[in-house]
Amino acid sequence: MRTSTFRTFGTVVAAIALALTTACGGDDEKATSSGSKSAGGAASATPAAKEVLAAAVKDLNAGTYAYAMKIPEGTFTGSVDPAGKQQVKVDGVAAGGVKYTIEGIALATDYYFKTSIPTVGINAKKWYKLDRSKIKKDAIIGLIEAKDPTGSQGLVARVVTANQTAPTTITGTYDLTGGGDLGIDDDAVLQALGEKAKAAPFTATLDGQHLVSLKITVPAYGTVAEQALTVDYTGHGQPVTVAAPKAADVLAAPAAVYGLLNG
């Protein structure tokens, strides 16, 4: 299954799987993906705890930070500067055990892309400078330019119950049924989970002001074991170093790159 925290994460995984299937001849797995179903159930959250969490989440996107998100399909790491600097790296495993990496850098209006996805016409050792106007789909490119790459701003609205069990810890339950960011939109998975999908356990850790970690547990269902989605946030307010790749390592993106991104 796939749980989604990036704004375009479910779509990204699907796009990666398609690219790898096309390049390697493999079969994609059945999984959840990002969607647009509405969330619900937040009314019963403990107000005080939910307000504390909301403040921490709001503060997160007000400044610079780094993040590392781990899900069954792989690890996403990156850093964000609201002033227009951002970088991300994906280390994942697609269907059939095929490993891949995707890297992206955004510096204001300059975009750079690098990937190990085996594609004719793409050199895995080179960075490609992109013409954003030639990218028609925002699936993979969304990883590079997302203003809220971990979907943190959608978190609080999905909280069903919340309790501040310690000065730095908030625990409770979370509604996965809304799809989209931080949710599941695979109807078969939701049916298998039943009411458990509306009460997924979560733990948020704070440092007194900032959100520093989040764990959402997808309950076990059928023969599928319990799975966890975790996000760690570090470097709050610290300078973010994002630089363009060395000129010798950069090529203008050829048609093959745009074909992959728009595929």
N, C-alpha and C positions, 0 to 999 in steps of 0.2 A: 504494500500500500504506500501511498505517498501522503504525508502531511505537508501543508504549505505554509511557509512563513514569509517568503519573499512575495512582494506584490505580484510578480509574474512567475513565482517559483514553480508551481505545478505545470504551467505552460512551458517553462524552461526545461524541466526534466523531460517532458514529452517531446520537445524540439530536439533535445540532445539524443534521446532514444531513437527518434526518427532519423537523425543524421547518422548515427552509428549503424542503424539497421540498413540504411541506404549504402553506407560505405562498406559494411562488413557482411551484410546478408543475414543478420540475426533477427530474432523475433523479440518484440517489446513485451514487457510484462503487463498484466492487468493491475491498475493502480488508481489511486485517487489523484485529483489534480485541482488546480486553482479554478474557482468559479465565482458566481455572483449571487448565490443564494443568500437570503437575509439571515442575520444572526438573531438570537433571542435568548430570553431567560436571565437577563442581567438584573432584573428588578429585585431579586431576593438576596443580592450580595450585601454583606455587612457594610453600611455606609462608610464608617470610619476607615476600615481597612481598604475599601475600594478607593476612597479619596486619596489615601496615602500612595496607593499604587498608581493612580492616575497622575499624581504630581510627579512621581518618579519617571513615569513614561514620558510625560510632557517635557520634563527637563532633559531627557535623553537626546531628543532631536534638536535641542536648543544650542548644542555645542559640538565639539569634535569628540570622536570616540572610535574605538576599534571593536570588532566583533568576530566571534567564531560560532557558527551554527553547525550542529551535528544532527543528522537524521540518518535513517537506514540507507539512503541512497548515496550519502557522501558528506563531505565537510565543505562549508562555505566560510571563507575568512576574508576580512577586508577592513578598510578604514574609511571614515567619512568626515569631511569638513564642509559644513553648510555653505562656506564661501565659494564652493564650486570645485573642490578637489575630492576625488574618490577613487578607490581601487578595490578590486575584488579578485579572488581566486577560488575556483571550484575544483576539488579533487573528488571524483565520483566513480561509481561503478554502475554501468548500465546492464541491460539484460544480457545474459550469456557470460557475465563476469568481465566484460570489456571495461578496462580502466580508461579514464580520460581526464584531461584538465582543461579548464577555460580560465583565461585571465583577461581582465579589462582595466583600463585606466581612463578616467575622465579628468581633464584639466580645462575647466570652463567649456568652450565649444570644441576642444580637441579630444578625439576619441581614439584609443588604441586597443587592439584586440589580438589575442594569441590563443591558439588551441592545439591540442594533440589529437583531436578527432581526425581519424584518417580520411582525408578528402583529397581527391586529385586537384592539383593546382595550389594547395596550401602547404607551406613549409612550417612544420611544428616548431622550428627553432627561431622563426622570425615573428616580429610584431608587425601588425598591419594598421596603418592609419586609415580611419574610416571617414567617408563622406556620409554624414548622418542623413542627408536627404535621400540617399539611395537605399536606406533601410526601411522597408514597408511594414515589417512585423516587429513588435517590441518584446518578443519572447526572450531570446538570449541577450539582446542589447539592453533589456531592462535590468539585467544584473549590474550593468556598468553605470547606468544613470539614475537608478531608483533613489528617490530622496529619502525613503524610509525602507532600506533594503531588508530589514528583518521583520517588517510588518508590525512594529511595536505599537503604532498608533491605533491599530485595530484590536489590541489585546483587551483593554478594559471593558469594552462593550460586550465582550463574549464571556465575561466572568459571571458565573451563576451564584456562587457563594464565596465569601472571602473572610478570612480571620487573620489578624495580626498576632501570630503565636509567639513572636519575639520582636524586639525593636527592629531587627533587620530581616525578619522573615514573615512573608504572607503566604498562607496556604488556602486552598479551596478547591472548587470544581469549576470546570470550564466547558462551554458548549461547542462541540466540534461540528454540529450539524449545519452550520451556516455556510459551509464551503468557503471558497475564496481564501483570503489570508488566514493563516492559522486554523484551517478547518479541513473537512473532508467533504467531497461532493460525489463520491462513488456510492451510488444508491445501494449496491449489493453489500458494501462494507457497512454502511449505516444501518441497513436492515439487520445484518448479523450482530452489530453492536447493540441494537435496540435502545433502551433508555440509558444504557451506559454511555452512549455517544453524547448525551447532554450533561454528563457528570464526570468528565475526564479530570483526574487529579492534576493540580498544578502547584508548583512552589516557585515563588519569586523571592529573590534575595536582594536586599538593598544595602547601601553603605551609609545610610542616613539621609541621603538626598537622591542618589542615582540608582537606577536599576542596574544591577551587576550580573545577575543570572536569572534565567527562566527555564523551568523544566515543565513540559506538558507530557503526561503519560497517556498513550492510547491504550485502553484496556484490551486484554486478550479477547479474541472471538474465534469461534470454530477451532481450527487447528493452528491459527496464527497467534504467536506468543505476544505478550505485552511489548509495546515499543515506546521509545522515548524520543522526544524532540527537545534538544537543549540549545540554549543560546547564552553565551558569555559575553559580557560587555566590559571593556577595559579602556584605560587611557582617557577617561572623561576630562575634557577641557585641555588636554595636552596637545601640543603642536602635532599636526599630521604631516608626515613627509610623503608626498606623492609627486613623483617626477616623471617626465617623459622618458621612454626608453632611449638608449644610446642611438644616435642617428644611423650608425652602421648596422643596427639591428632592425631598422624600420623600413618597410616597403609600403608603397601605395597599395591599398586593398584591390586585388583583382576581382574579376567576375565571380571566381570560385568562392571567395569570402562572402560576397553579397548573396550568392546562391545558398550558402549554408545558413546565413542569418535570416534569409527570407523564406527558407524552405518549410 
